[in-house]
Amino acid sequence: MKTANILFITAVLSGFLLNGCGSSRQGVAPARSNTLLAKEFEDLNARNMYEVIEQLRPRWLFARGGMRSFQLQTHILVYQENVRLGTVEVLRDIAPDMVRSVEYIDGPKASATLPGIRSEHVAGAIILTPTTKRY
């Protein structure tokens, strides 16, 4: 009986891992979990980028477990072309057709590579690449 249970669990987990555990859409190859391309969200019925990310990568919108660092609340920042736009709420004002790709980076990498963070306590950053360059 134990052997049958172990074989069943192994088969289920193998199928889960082989089929992929991230979100994927029909006809769109799954991308890396830290990147979203426009082709992955262009057919979604989403009014803004917050809804896109909420549907496809909801973990990006929240600091893990309400993280605190030295008793200071941490947050997720949003950047576009190295310009800080604000926290995740700013995504509600950005139309999906204006974005070519979205990338999530963790807090340490964000603090080391993005301008304007200084000594703030960030849990991560969402980086938007627009469809066209703005001059």
Buried (B, 14 or more C-beta within 10 A) or exposed (E): EEEEEEEEEEEEEEEEEEEEEEBBBEEBEEBEEBBBBBBBBBEEEBEBBBBBBBBBBEEBBBBEEEBEEEEEEBBBBBBBEEEBBEBBEBBEEBEBEBBEBBBBBEBEEBBEEBEEBEEBBBBBBBBBBEEEEEE
